[in-house]
Amino acid sequence: MSSYDERLSGLLAIGIPRRIALVLAFRPELAAELGQAASIAMNPAPNVLAEVADRKGVEGPKKRRRKKSAYSKALSKALVEENGRQRKKDGSFKKGKSAKTILSAAHKKARRMIKK
């Protein structure tokens, strides 16, 4: 069986990082467990990290959200205003008003906001 120094120099020669090589040289029985860690430390490619994350049940990076459009922002503001205008203090609709009238008025107001 080879000595600690021989194992350490062999591991360093093949490019394993020094901290991992020290552990592997001291306890060679951990090679199977640290093999995955050593490969990630040497080559942290996204596909390797994603593979490990899948095994651990961790979600990958989230997709980027699209930019909120100007019309969408205007519609949000208009809906808040129209909801306040077409409802009573107790939260019910005023006479002759409904969700349909609020939404159509909000769309009309949003179009006007965009034109300005």
DACORSUL-V726091 format. One record per residue. N is the residue number from 1. PHI is phi in radians with two decimals (999 if undefined). NEAR is the number of other ideal C-beta (glycine too) atoms within 12 Angstrom. Layout:
n;phi;near
N;PHI;NEAR
N;PHI;NEAR
This chain:
n;phi;near
1;999;6
2;-1.37;12
3;-1.45;12
4;-1.06;18
5;-1.11;14
6;-1.15;14
7;-1.10;23
8;-1.08;24
9;-1.14;17
10;-1.13;19
11;-1.16;29
12;-1.16;19
13;-1.16;13
14;-1.52;16
15;1.72;15
16;-1.31;28
17;-0.99;21
18;-1.03;18
19;-1.11;18
20;-1.26;28
21;-1.09;30
22;-1.06;21
23;-1.19;25
24;-1.15;29
25;-1.20;27
26;-1.33;19
27;-2.27;17
28;-1.09;22
29;-1.20;12
30;-1.51;18
31;-1.00;22
32;-1.14;12
33;-1.25;14
34;-1.53;26
35;-1.02;19
36;-1.15;21
37;-1.12;23
38;-1.17;27
39;-1.19;22
40;-1.22;22
41;-1.16;22
42;-1.41;21
43;-2.46;16
44;-1.39;17
45;-1.21;13
46;-1.02;13
47;-1.21;14
48;-1.21;19
49;-1.12;20
50;-1.14;17
51;-1.11;17
52;-1.15;19
53;-1.09;16
54;-1.10;13
55;-1.14;11
56;-1.44;12
57;1.44;8
58;-1.64;12
59;-1.27;10
60;-1.34;15
61;-1.14;10
62;-1.31;6
63;-1.26;7
64;-1.23;6
65;-1.42;6
66;-1.37;7
67;-1.19;9
68;-1.25;11
69;-1.31;12
70;-1.11;16
71;-1.13;20
72;-1.12;18
73;-1.11;16
74;-1.12;24
75;-1.13;27
76;-1.05;20
77;-1.11;20
78;-1.14;28
79;-1.12;26
80;-1.08;18
81;-1.12;21
82;-1.18;28
83;-1.06;25
84;-1.17;18
85;-1.32;18
86;-1.83;27
87;-2.13;21
88;-1.47;13
89;-1.12;7
90;-1.41;7
91;1.70;10
92;-1.41;13
93;-1.27;18
94;-1.22;18
95;-1.06;10
96;1.46;9
97;-1.89;20
98;-2.63;17
99;-1.05;16
100;-1.10;14
101;-1.21;20
102;-1.12;26
103;-1.18;19
104;-1.16;19
105;-1.17;24
106;-1.16;29
107;-1.08;22
108;-1.09;20
109;-1.17;27
110;-1.14;27
111;-1.06;17
112;-1.18;17
113;-1.13;21
114;-1.19;18
115;-1.14;11
116;-1.27;9
